[in-house]
Amino acid sequence: MRKMKVFEGKKHSYDTTTAEALGNKAHSFYGDPAGYEETLYKTKGGLYFLWGMGGAESPYSEGEDIKPVTEKEAKAWLKK
């Protein structure tokens, strides 16, 4: 999946096929409308983003999406 997003005032391209996956987490269980799955990625340029997909009541209720995150947020996500 590839998306253009504005993050910290700049437009960036985030692409799951070219970025390095750093970790994956599933929240809840398959079939739960509030459940979702996230994968943390790092681009070659050093940017971090979360790719996510989930149920109708999850943060990803609109379908799969990409959310840019800071390096600090990425490190905290990995520790959870």
SEKOL-796265 format. One record per residue: x, y, z of N, C-alpha, C in turn. Coordinates in pm, 1 decimal. Layout:
N
<r><n_u>X</n_u><n_v>Y</n_v><n_w>Z</n_w><ca_u>X</ca_u><ca_v>Y</ca_v><ca_w>Z</ca_w><c_u>X</c_u><c_v>Y</c_v><c_w>Z</c_w></r>
...
This chain:
80
<r><n_u>83.8</n_u><n_v>-116.6</n_v><n_w>0.0</n_w><ca_u>0.0</ca_u><ca_v>0.0</ca_v><ca_w>0.0</ca_w><c_u>88.5</c_u><c_v>123.0</c_v><c_w>0.0</c_w></r>
<r><n_u>48.6</n_u><n_v>220.8</n_v><n_w>-77.3</n_w><ca_u>125.2</ca_u><ca_v>344.8</ca_v><ca_w>-86.2</ca_w><c_u>30.2</c_u><c_v>462.1</c_v><c_w>-69.1</c_w></r>
<r><n_u>71.0</n_u><n_v>558.3</n_v><n_w>14.8</n_w><ca_u>-9.4</ca_u><ca_v>678.1</ca_v><ca_w>38.6</ca_w><c_u>81.1</c_u><c_v>798.1</c_v><c_w>57.1</c_w></r>
<r><n_u>30.2</n_u><n_v>912.2</n_v><n_w>14.9</n_w><ca_u>95.4</ca_u><ca_v>1040.0</ca_v><ca_w>42.4</ca_w><c_u>26.9</c_u><c_v>1097.4</c_v><c_w>165.8</c_w></r>
<r><n_u>105.2</n_u><n_v>1139.6</n_v><n_w>263.4</n_w><ca_u>51.9</ca_u><ca_v>1197.1</ca_v><ca_w>386.4</ca_w><c_u>133.8</c_u><c_v>1320.1</c_v><c_w>423.3</c_w></r>
<r><n_u>69.1</n_u><n_v>1416.2</n_v><n_w>487.3</n_w><ca_u>138.2</ca_u><ca_v>1532.0</ca_v><ca_w>542.5</ca_w><c_u>168.8</c_u><c_v>1499.7</c_v><c_w>688.6</c_w></r>
<r><n_u>295.7</n_u><n_v>1510.9</n_v><n_w>724.7</n_w><ca_u>339.3</ca_u><ca_v>1482.8</ca_v><ca_w>861.2</ca_w><c_u>438.9</c_u><c_v>1589.2</c_v><c_w>902.4</c_w></r>
<r><n_u>412.5</n_u><n_v>1652.8</n_v><n_w>1015.3</n_w><ca_u>496.2</ca_u><ca_v>1761.0</ca_v><ca_w>1067.3</ca_w><c_u>517.8</c_u><c_v>1869.0</c_v><c_w>961.9</c_w></r>
<r><n_u>410.4</n_u><n_v>1900.2</n_v><n_w>889.4</n_w><ca_u>412.2</ca_u><ca_v>2009.0</ca_v><ca_w>792.6</ca_w><c_u>473.0</c_u><c_v>1977.9</c_v><c_w>656.6</c_w></r>
<r><n_u>514.7</n_u><n_v>1855.0</n_v><n_w>633.3</n_w><ca_u>575.7</ca_u><ca_v>1817.9</ca_v><ca_w>505.4</ca_w><c_u>501.7</c_u><c_v>1699.7</c_v><c_w>444.4</c_w></r>
<r><n_u>496.6</n_u><n_v>1697.2</n_v><n_w>313.0</n_w><ca_u>431.1</ca_u><ca_v>1588.4</ca_v><ca_w>240.4</ca_w><c_u>532.1</c_u><c_v>1475.9</c_v><c_w>216.6</c_w></r>
<r><n_u>493.6</n_u><n_v>1353.5</n_v><n_w>255.4</n_w><ca_u>581.5</ca_u><ca_v>1237.2</ca_v><ca_w>241.0</ca_w><c_u>506.5</c_u><c_v>1123.5</c_v><c_w>173.3</c_w></r>
<r><n_u>580.7</n_u><n_v>1036.4</n_v><n_w>107.6</n_w><ca_u>524.5</ca_u><ca_v>915.5</ca_v><ca_w>48.8</ca_w><c_u>561.1</c_u><c_v>797.9</c_v><c_w>138.3</c_w></r>
<r><n_u>459.6</n_u><n_v>719.9</n_v><n_w>177.0</n_w><ca_u>479.2</ca_u><ca_v>601.7</ca_v><ca_w>261.2</ca_w><c_u>436.4</c_u><c_v>480.0</c_v><c_w>180.7</c_w></r>
<r><n_u>525.6</n_u><n_v>382.5</n_v><n_w>168.4</n_w><ca_u>499.9</ca_u><ca_v>265.4</ca_v><ca_w>84.8</ca_w><c_u>540.6</c_u><c_v>138.4</c_v><c_w>159.8</c_w></r>
<r><n_u>444.9</n_u><n_v>50.5</n_v><n_w>181.5</n_w><ca_u>472.2</ca_u><ca_v>-72.3</ca_v><ca_w>256.1</ca_w><c_u>558.4</c_u><c_v>-170.5</c_v><c_w>177.7</c_w></r>
<r><n_u>563.9</n_u><n_v>-158.4</n_v><n_w>46.0</n_w><ca_u>642.9</ca_u><ca_v>-253.2</ca_v><ca_w>-33.6</ca_w><c_u>791.4</c_u><c_v>-220.2</c_v><c_w>-33.2</c_w></r>
<r><n_u>827.8</n_u><n_v>-93.6</n_v><n_w>-5.9</n_w><ca_u>968.9</ca_u><ca_v>-56.1</ca_v><ca_w>-8.5</ca_w><c_u>1025.6</c_u><c_v>-29.5</c_v><c_w>131.1</c_w></r>
<r><n_u>939.6</n_u><n_v>-14.7</n_v><n_w>232.0</n_w><ca_u>985.5</ca_u><ca_v>12.7</ca_v><ca_w>368.0</ca_w><c_u>1016.5</c_u><c_v>-117.7</c_v><c_w>441.8</c_w></r>
<r><n_u>1093.2</n_u><n_v>-105.6</n_v><n_w>549.0</n_w><ca_u>1131.0</ca_u><ca_v>-221.8</ca_v><ca_w>630.1</ca_w><c_u>1029.9</c_u><c_v>-241.0</c_v><c_w>743.0</c_w></r>
<r><n_u>971.3</n_u><n_v>-358.6</n_v><n_w>751.9</n_w><ca_u>878.2</ca_u><ca_v>-390.5</ca_v><ca_w>860.4</ca_w><c_u>957.6</c_u><c_v>-417.6</c_v><c_w>987.8</c_w></r>
<r><n_u>920.4</n_u><n_v>-349.9</n_v><n_w>1097.8</n_w><ca_u>992.0</ca_u><ca_v>-364.0</ca_v><ca_w>1224.1</ca_w><c_u>916.9</c_u><c_v>-447.7</c_v><c_w>1326.7</c_w></r>
<r><n_u>786.9</n_u><n_v>-460.6</n_v><n_w>1310.0</n_w><ca_u>708.3</ca_u><ca_v>-537.8</ca_v><ca_w>1405.5</ca_w><c_u>562.3</c_u><c_v>-540.3</c_v><c_w>1366.7</c_w></r>
<r><n_u>490.7</n_u><n_v>-638.7</n_v><n_w>1422.0</n_w><ca_u>349.1</ca_u><ca_v>-656.0</ca_v><ca_w>1391.7</ca_w><c_u>276.0</c_u><c_v>-690.7</c_v><c_w>1520.4</c_w></r>
<r><n_u>156.2</n_u><n_v>-631.6</n_v><n_w>1539.7</n_w><ca_u>76.3</ca_u><ca_v>-659.9</ca_v><ca_w>1658.9</ca_w><c_u>-69.9</c_u><c_v>-674.5</c_v><c_w>1619.6</c_w></r>
<r><n_u>-135.6</n_u><n_v>-770.1</n_v><n_w>1682.2</n_w><ca_u>-279.3</ca_u><ca_v>-788.8</ca_v><ca_w>1666.3</ca_w><c_u>-345.9</c_u><c_v>-749.3</c_v><c_w>1798.0</c_w></r>
<r><n_u>-448.0</n_u><n_v>-667.7</n_v><n_w>1789.4</n_w><ca_u>-521.9</ca_u><ca_v>-623.0</ca_v><ca_w>1906.2</ca_w><c_u>-657.2</c_u><c_v>-691.4</c_v><c_w>1904.2</c_w></r>
<r><n_u>-682.4</n_u><n_v>-776.1</n_v><n_w>2001.0</n_w><ca_u>-804.4</ca_u><ca_v>-855.8</ca_v><ca_w>2014.6</ca_w><c_u>-794.3</c_u><c_v>-981.3</c_v><c_w>1930.2</c_w></r>
<r><n_u>-904.4</n_u><n_v>-1027.5</n_v><n_w>1872.9</n_w><ca_u>-906.5</ca_u><ca_v>-1154.8</ca_v><ca_w>1801.2</ca_w><c_u>-979.3</c_u><c_v>-1139.1</c_v><c_w>1667.6</c_w></r>
<r><n_u>-956.6</n_u><n_v>-1233.5</n_v><n_w>1578.2</n_w><ca_u>-1019.4</ca_u><ca_v>-1230.5</ca_v><ca_w>1447.4</ca_w><c_u>-1171.1</c_u><c_v>-1233.3</c_v><c_w>1462.1</c_w></r>
<r><n_u>-1239.5</n_u><n_v>-1145.3</n_v><n_w>1392.4</n_w><ca_u>-1385.0</ca_u><ca_v>-1139.3</ca_v><ca_w>1397.2</ca_w><c_u>-1438.2</c_u><c_v>-1035.6</c_v><c_w>1494.9</c_w></r>
<r><n_u>-1354.2</n_u><n_v>-983.0</n_v><n_w>1583.5</n_w><ca_u>-1395.5</ca_u><ca_v>-879.3</ca_v><ca_w>1677.6</ca_w><c_u>-1409.3</c_u><c_v>-747.3</c_v><c_w>1601.9</c_w></r>
<r><n_u>-1525.8</n_u><n_v>-682.1</n_v><n_w>1605.2</n_w><ca_u>-1542.8</ca_u><ca_v>-557.1</ca_v><ca_w>1530.6</ca_w><c_u>-1451.6</c_u><c_v>-444.4</c_v><c_w>1579.8</c_w></r>
<r><n_u>-1403.6</n_u><n_v>-453.3</n_v><n_w>1703.2</n_w><ca_u>-1312.7</ca_u><ca_v>-352.2</ca_v><ca_w>1756.2</ca_w><c_u>-1166.0</c_u><c_v>-394.1</c_v><c_w>1740.8</c_w></r>
<r><n_u>-1140.3</n_u><n_v>-513.4</n_v><n_w>1692.4</n_w><ca_u>-1003.8</ca_u><ca_v>-563.1</ca_v><ca_w>1677.1</ca_w><c_u>-935.0</c_u><c_v>-506.2</c_v><c_w>1554.7</c_w></r>
<r><n_u>-803.0</n_u><n_v>-502.8</n_v><n_w>1560.8</n_w><ca_u>-724.9</ca_u><ca_v>-454.3</ca_v><ca_w>1447.4</ca_w><c_u>-582.9</c_u><c_v>-508.8</c_v><c_w>1453.0</c_w></r>
<r><n_u>-514.4</n_u><n_v>-496.1</n_v><n_w>1341.0</n_w><ca_u>-375.8</ca_u><ca_v>-540.5</ca_v><ca_w>1326.8</ca_w><c_u>-294.0</c_u><c_v>-420.8</c_v><c_w>1281.5</c_w></r>
<r><n_u>-173.3</n_u><n_v>-406.3</n_v><n_w>1337.1</n_w><ca_u>-83.1</ca_u><ca_v>-298.5</ca_v><ca_w>1298.5</ca_w><c_u>55.4</c_u><c_v>-353.8</c_v><c_w>1268.7</c_w></r>
<r><n_u>122.1</n_u><n_v>-292.8</n_v><n_w>1172.2</n_w><ca_u>261.0</ca_u><ca_v>-323.3</ca_v><ca_w>1141.1</ca_w><c_u>336.7</c_u><c_v>-191.8</c_v><c_w>1138.2</c_w></r>
<r><n_u>449.9</n_u><n_v>-186.8</n_v><n_w>1208.4</n_w><ca_u>535.1</ca_u><ca_v>-68.5</ca_v><ca_w>1211.4</ca_w><c_u>639.4</c_u><c_v>-80.3</c_v><c_w>1101.4</c_w></r>
<r><n_u>656.6</n_u><n_v>26.3</n_v><n_w>1024.9</n_w><ca_u>753.2</ca_u><ca_v>30.1</ca_v><ca_w>915.1</ca_w><c_u>848.7</c_u><c_v>147.7</c_v><c_w>931.8</c_w></r>
<r><n_u>967.5</n_u><n_v>132.9</n_v><n_w>872.8</n_w><ca_u>1065.2</ca_u><ca_v>241.7</ca_v><ca_w>865.6</ca_w><c_u>1107.0</c_u><c_v>256.4</c_v><c_w>720.2</c_w></r>
<r><n_u>1100.1</n_u><n_v>379.5</n_v><n_w>668.7</n_w><ca_u>1138.6</ca_u><ca_v>403.8</ca_v><ca_w>530.0</ca_w><c_u>1290.2</c_u><c_v>417.7</c_v><c_w>518.5</c_w></r>
<r><n_u>1339.9</n_u><n_v>413.1</n_v><n_w>397.7</n_w><ca_u>1484.2</ca_u><ca_v>430.1</ca_v><ca_w>374.2</ca_w><c_u>1530.3</c_u><c_v>568.8</c_v><c_w>416.5</c_w></r>
<r><n_u>1438.1</n_u><n_v>665.6</n_v><n_w>415.9</n_w><ca_u>1469.0</ca_u><ca_v>801.6</ca_v><ca_w>458.1</ca_w><c_u>1461.4</c_u><c_v>822.6</c_v><c_w>609.0</c_w></r>
<r><n_u>1431.3</n_u><n_v>716.7</n_v><n_w>684.8</n_w><ca_u>1427.9</ca_u><ca_v>724.8</ca_v><ca_w>829.7</ca_w><c_u>1294.2</c_u><c_v>764.5</c_v><c_w>889.9</c_w></r>
<r><n_u>1188.0</n_u><n_v>763.1</n_v><n_w>810.1</n_w><ca_u>1055.0</ca_u><ca_v>794.9</ca_v><ca_w>861.1</ca_w><c_u>985.8</c_u><c_v>667.5</c_v><c_w>909.1</c_w></r>
<r><n_u>901.8</n_u><n_v>680.6</n_v><n_w>1009.4</n_w><ca_u>828.1</ca_u><ca_v>567.1</ca_v><ca_w>1064.2</ca_w><c_u>679.7</c_u><c_v>583.9</c_v><c_w>1034.4</c_w></r>
<r><n_u>611.6</n_u><n_v>471.1</n_v><n_w>1014.4</n_w><ca_u>466.8</ca_u><ca_v>475.5</ca_v><ca_w>998.2</ca_w><c_u>405.5</c_u><c_v>342.4</c_v><c_w>1037.0</c_w></r>
<r><n_u>278.2</n_u><n_v>349.6</n_v><n_w>1075.9</n_w><ca_u>200.3</ca_u><ca_v>231.0</ca_v><ca_w>1108.8</ca_w><c_u>103.5</c_u><c_v>202.9</c_v><c_w>995.5</c_w></r>
<r><n_u>102.1</n_u><n_v>81.0</n_v><n_w>948.6</n_w><ca_u>-1.4</ca_u><ca_v>34.3</ca_v><ca_w>856.9</ca_w><c_u>-99.2</c_u><c_v>-43.7</c_v><c_w>942.8</c_w></r>
<r><n_u>-227.6</n_u><n_v>-18.1</n_v><n_w>924.9</n_w><ca_u>-325.5</ca_u><ca_v>-88.8</ca_v><ca_w>1004.7</ca_w><c_u>-450.1</c_u><c_v>-124.9</c_v><c_w>926.9</c_w></r>
<r><n_u>-518.6</n_u><n_v>-229.0</n_v><n_w>975.2</n_w><ca_u>-644.3</ca_u><ca_v>-272.9</ca_v><ca_w>917.8</ca_w><c_u>-724.2</c_u><c_v>-336.0</c_v><c_w>1030.7</c_w></r>
<r><n_u>-856.6</n_u><n_v>-308.0</n_v><n_w>1031.1</n_w><ca_u>-935.3</ca_u><ca_v>-363.3</ca_v><ca_w>1140.6</ca_w><c_u>-1083.3</c_u><c_v>-368.2</c_v><c_w>1114.6</c_w></r>
<r><n_u>-1155.2</n_u><n_v>-398.4</n_v><n_w>1221.0</n_w><ca_u>-1299.1</ca_u><ca_v>-413.2</ca_v><ca_w>1215.3</ca_w><c_u>-1372.2</c_u><c_v>-280.1</c_v><c_w>1212.6</c_w></r>
<r><n_u>-1504.4</n_u><n_v>-288.4</n_v><n_w>1204.2</n_w><ca_u>-1590.5</ca_u><ca_v>-171.6</ca_v><ca_w>1189.8</ca_w><c_u>-1583.9</c_u><c_v>-75.6</c_v><c_w>1308.7</c_w></r>
<r><n_u>-1546.1</n_u><n_v>-123.7</n_v><n_w>1426.4</n_w><ca_u>-1539.9</ca_u><ca_v>-38.7</ca_v><ca_w>1545.8</ca_w><c_u>-1396.3</c_u><c_v>-9.2</c_v><c_w>1588.5</c_w></r>
<r><n_u>-1300.5</n_u><n_v>-36.8</n_v><n_w>1503.2</n_w><ca_u>-1159.0</ca_u><ca_v>-16.8</ca_v><ca_w>1535.4</ca_w><c_u>-1112.8</c_u><c_v>120.8</c_v><c_w>1487.8</c_w></r>
<r><n_u>-989.8</n_u><n_v>159.7</n_v><n_w>1523.5</n_w><ca_u>-934.2</ca_u><ca_v>284.4</ca_v><ca_w>1471.7</ca_w><c_u>-917.6</c_u><c_v>281.4</c_v><c_w>1318.6</c_w></r>
<r><n_u>-924.6</n_u><n_v>164.7</n_v><n_w>1260.2</n_w><ca_u>-909.3</ca_u><ca_v>148.7</ca_v><ca_w>1115.4</ca_w><c_u>-1041.4</c_u><c_v>108.4</c_v><c_w>1051.1</c_w></r>
<r><n_u>-1152.4</n_u><n_v>163.0</n_v><n_w>1100.3</n_w><ca_u>-1285.5</ca_u><ca_v>124.1</ca_v><ca_w>1053.0</ca_w><c_u>-1309.9</c_u><c_v>161.1</c_v><c_w>906.4</c_w></r>
<r><n_u>-1235.5</n_u><n_v>254.4</n_v><n_w>853.5</n_w><ca_u>-1250.5</ca_u><ca_v>295.2</ca_v><ca_w>713.2</ca_w><c_u>-1176.8</c_u><c_v>200.3</c_v><c_w>618.7</c_w></r>
<r><n_u>-1113.6</n_u><n_v>97.9</n_v><n_w>670.2</n_w><ca_u>-1032.6</ca_u><ca_v>5.9</ca_v><ca_w>589.8</ca_w><c_u>-887.0</c_u><c_v>24.1</c_v><c_w>624.2</c_w></r>
<r><n_u>-799.5</n_u><n_v>-33.3</n_v><n_w>544.0</n_w><ca_u>-657.0</ca_u><ca_v>-21.0</ca_v><ca_w>575.5</ca_w><c_u>-612.3</c_u><c_v>123.0</c_v><c_w>559.2</c_w></r>
<r><n_u>-515.1</n_u><n_v>163.0</n_v><n_w>642.4</n_w><ca_u>-467.3</ca_u><ca_v>300.3</ca_v><ca_w>641.1</ca_w><c_u>-322.9</c_u><c_v>304.7</c_v><c_w>687.5</c_w></r>
<r><n_u>-259.1</n_u><n_v>416.9</n_v><n_w>661.5</n_w><ca_u>-121.7</ca_u><ca_v>443.6</ca_v><ca_w>703.9</ca_w><c_u>-124.1</c_u><c_v>565.7</c_v><c_w>793.8</c_w></r>
<r><n_u>-56.3</n_u><n_v>555.4</n_v><n_w>909.3</n_w><ca_u>-46.9</ca_u><ca_v>666.0</ca_v><ca_w>1004.5</ca_w><c_u>99.8</c_u><c_v>694.0</c_v><c_w>1033.4</c_w></r>
<r><n_u>150.9</n_u><n_v>810.1</n_v><n_w>992.8</n_w><ca_u>288.7</ca_u><ca_v>846.4</ca_v><ca_w>1025.1</ca_w><c_u>305.8</c_u><c_v>863.7</c_v><c_w>1176.3</c_w></r>
<r><n_u>422.0</n_u><n_v>824.2</n_v><n_w>1227.7</n_w><ca_u>454.5</ca_u><ca_v>840.4</ca_v><ca_w>1370.1</ca_w><c_u>597.3</c_u><c_v>891.2</c_v><c_w>1383.1</c_w></r>
<r><n_u>626.4</n_u><n_v>951.4</n_v><n_w>1497.2</n_w><ca_u>761.9</ca_u><ca_v>998.2</ca_v><ca_w>1523.6</ca_w><c_u>850.1</c_u><c_v>880.2</c_v><c_w>1563.8</c_w></r>
<r><n_u>979.5</n_u><n_v>901.9</n_v><n_w>1566.7</n_w><ca_u>1072.4</ca_u><ca_v>796.5</ca_v><ca_w>1609.9</ca_w><c_u>1045.4</c_u><c_v>758.8</c_v><c_w>1755.4</c_w></r>
<r><n_u>1016.1</n_u><n_v>857.1</n_v><n_w>1838.5</n_w><ca_u>986.2</ca_u><ca_v>831.5</ca_v><ca_w>1979.9</ca_w><c_u>860.7</c_u><c_v>744.9</c_v><c_w>1992.9</c_w></r>
<r><n_u>756.4</n_u><n_v>775.8</n_v><n_w>1916.3</n_w><ca_u>633.0</ca_u><ca_v>696.2</ca_v><ca_w>1919.0</ca_w><c_u>658.9</c_u><c_v>554.1</c_v><c_w>1868.0</c_w></r>
<r><n_u>743.2</n_u><n_v>542.2</n_v><n_w>1766.0</n_w><ca_u>775.6</ca_u><ca_v>410.3</ca_v><ca_w>1710.1</ca_w><c_u>847.7</c_u><c_v>324.2</c_v><c_w>1815.0</c_w></r>
<r><n_u>942.3</n_u><n_v>383.5</n_v><n_w>1885.0</n_w><ca_u>1015.0</ca_u><ca_v>308.1</ca_v><ca_w>1988.4</ca_w><c_u>921.7</c_u><c_v>267.1</c_v><c_w>2101.6</c_w></r>
<r><n_u>828.8</n_u><n_v>354.2</n_v><n_w>2140.1</n_w><ca_u>732.6</ca_u><ca_v>321.2</ca_v><ca_w>2244.7</ca_w><c_u>639.4</c_u><c_v>209.0</c_v><c_w>2197.1</c_w></r>
<r><n_u>599.3</n_u><n_v>212.0</n_v><n_w>2071.4</n_w><ca_u>512.0</ca_u><ca_v>107.7</ca_v><ca_w>2015.4</ca_w><c_u>582.0</c_u><c_v>-26.8</c_v><c_w>2018.8</c_w></r>
<r><n_u>710.7</n_u><n_v>-29.0</n_v><n_w>1988.3</n_w><ca_u>786.4</ca_u><ca_v>-154.6</ca_v><ca_w>1989.8</ca_w><c_u>799.0</c_u><c_v>-212.9</c_v><c_w>2129.9</c_w></r>
<r><n_u>802.1</n_u><n_v>-126.5</n_v><n_w>2232.8</n_w><ca_u>817.0</ca_u><ca_v>-173.4</ca_v><ca_w>2370.6</ca_w><c_u>687.5</c_u><c_v>-226.0</c_v><c_w>2429.2</c_w></r>
<r><n_u>573.9</n_u><n_v>-188.8</n_v><n_w>2373.0</n_w><ca_u>444.3</ca_u><ca_v>-232.4</ca_v><ca_w>2428.5</ca_w><c_u>427.9</c_u><c_v>-381.4</c_v><c_w>2416.9</c_w></r>
